[in-house]
Amino acid sequence: MIAEREVDGHTALVIGGDGQDAIEASFVPSAGMVGCSLLHNGDELLGQRGGLGRYVAQRSTMGIPLLHPWANRVAKTRFTVAGREVDLQRHPQLVKVDPNGHPIHGLLAGAGGWNVERHEAREAGGVLAASFDFAAHEALIDAFPFPHEVRVEAVIAGETLTIATTVRATRDVPVPVSFGYHPYFRLPGVERASWEVRIPVGKQVALDERGLPTGTVEDVAVEGGMLGPRTFDDLFSAPDSGALFTLEGGDRRIEVAFLAGYPYAQVYAPVDDDVIAFEPMTAPTNALVSGDGLHLLEPGESYDASFSITVRHG
């Protein structure tokens, strides 16, 4: 199933599965290809936070935003990576900062310029694919001087949404890879304290008071069960392939699998919003500055990453 709908003055492209328990997802190419909705039996499973309008106007995240060219935050507004200077101060309108003044969530929040390549029905679902030529946008390439293309393909098959992302180095310079996603999940009609969570990680990257890695990695086991009063804003090494992050309650279970290309995971569950995020990341926080865990694409090379969201009856 495919369709279109208007959300806060933007056209959202919809893909959906077949059957009673199928899901329906909406993405907005004119606003950073953000996933603005994920419906299951008519219930919204994504935290809307300030909504799409605020996301575009203020770069305030919601739904399932792509965080590119870095996920989470970087420690500086000016730094050198892969032999080139990044100066985010040149175009402050592109940059959102956290309470400590650190640039956060990349440069593509709410960005137009995505080219829709496919929006088609498939058996038991649909596919939506769009690409973004980073070098075609003067301010972006001036701030982050690494010519590349980003391609996002979202596929629904029944009760599973898979989001595959490819970054390709399009010219003659290496491209650092540090993107990720920030899917905000919620369980409608279920109190936050009663949400059952499973976070199947074994290594935690220690963070300082600013949310930046200290260089220490520790063994960890996160207790499963009710979320209760617990909060998270923590960085982990991603679990082995096949391990599932889960959120369950009210006869509904959300499963998140990191399928390929995401060796790190941030878990975020704030005290002031009834959402939890299992965030796939291609590099640790601040990798563009520190160089830790940072992959460089040689000219002509591509980096592929994918994760899936499955919704089941609990």
BELJOKA-V451547 format. One record per helix or strand. SS is the DSSP state (A for helix, B for strand). FROM is the first residue (numbers start at 1). TO is the last residue. If there is no record, write none. Layout:
ss->[SS,SS]
from->[FROM,FROM]
to->[TO,TO]
//
This chain:
ss->[B,B,B,A,B,B,B,A,B,B,B,B,A,B,B,B,B,B,A,A,B,B,B,B,A,B,B,B,B,B,B,B,B,B,A,B,B]
from->[2,10,23,29,34,43,46,51,64,73,78,84,88,96,103,106,115,125,134,138,148,160,175,180,192,196,203,213,225,232,245,252,264,276,287,295,302]
to->[7,16,28,31,40,44,46,58,68,73,81,87,94,97,104,106,122,133,136,143,157,169,177,185,194,198,207,219,226,237,249,260,269,281,290,297,312]
//
